[in-house]
Amino acid sequence: MALGTAGDAIAADKGHYSLFRPTPERLLRDMTTDRPDTTESPFTVDAGHVQIESNLFGYARSRPDEEGAVTDAFELATTNIRIGLTNNTEVNLVWQPYGMARTRQLNPADTLRDSGVGGVDIRGKVNLWGNDTFEKTGSALALLPYITLPTDEDNGISPEHVEGGVIVPLALALPHNFGFGLNGGVTWVRSDATAGYHAEYLASASLAYEWSDRLGTYYEVTATFNTEDVRGDIVILATGVTYAVTDNLQLDAGVNFGVTSAADRVNPFVGVSRRF
């Protein structure tokens, strides 16, 4: 969730707009994004409109594993295409066109390199309340189910198995230009072909502050529990900045810091979002 608030659209009955009958510009909600923080927004894209949110470049360095190996990963143009179906529902397609990971062993001669296309996420979002009434109700809630599909099981970038889950995004308005986002969720993952699926639990909280109509910052903590990593669960602290160039174009940058041994040590990134 990029900024802490989503201004009310002009009071109107927008329920009759759809993918093939787009919401007029004068009735559009303020643009909100599902990036740059990990915490998903409960707000949907207006019916008949498309929002493209792209991680232009990301870099991550892992902590040493039990054998002392360190991985440097590079992510290029991972993009979330959000399509408004109705006033309160949308469908998302998330795709990583290219990624590269280089693992350096204690013996430099054993360095490994993987590269290729990442997985594809198909997601839906249903806003239960607050899409057009957030400034009045002070809260918004949604359901976000998703499924992850592998594209290349052997390239080391794409997931090897079909996975899926559901996230529940909640946004709360706070005084003095602050906003608060909470996510809770569960995902079913499979470690290898011989093991069954197991549940991992996701939680995140993001505090956003609007310095002006254009500039915002956020501060976030995320956690993944019940992982099968021998080093334990994943906890990350993050911060970043967003800048709205126009009402339909936003730039962002941020950095994630791993707290636990199972989390990447550091992960800076830059991105852009555009509404059409």
Sequence and secondary structure as in RCSB ss.txt:
>XXXX:A:sequence
MALGTAGDAIAADKGHYSLFRPTPERLLRDMTTDRPDTTESPFTVDAGHVQIESNLFGYARSRPDEEGAVTDAFE
LATTNIRIGLTNNTEVNLVWQPYGMARTRQLNPADTLRDSGVGGVDIRGKVNLWGNDTFEKTGSALALLPYITLP
TDEDNGISPEHVEGGVIVPLALALPHNFGFGLNGGVTWVRSDATAGYHAEYLASASLAYEWSDRLGTYYEVTATF
NTEDVRGDIVILATGVTYAVTDNLQLDAGVNFGVTSAADRVNPFVGVSRRF
>XXXX:A:secstr
  SS      SS  TT BTTB   GGG      S SSSS  S    TT EEEEEEEEEEEE    TT  EEEEEE
EEEEEEEEE BSSEEEEEEE  EEEEEEE SSGGG EEEEE   EEEEEEEEEE TTTHHHHSEEEEEEEEEEE 
S TTSSSS SS EEEEEEEEEEE STTEEEEEEEEEEEEESSTTS EEEEEEEEEEEEEESSSSEEEEEEEEEEE
S   TT  EEEEEEEEEEEEETTEEEEEEEEEE STTS SEEEEEEEEEE 
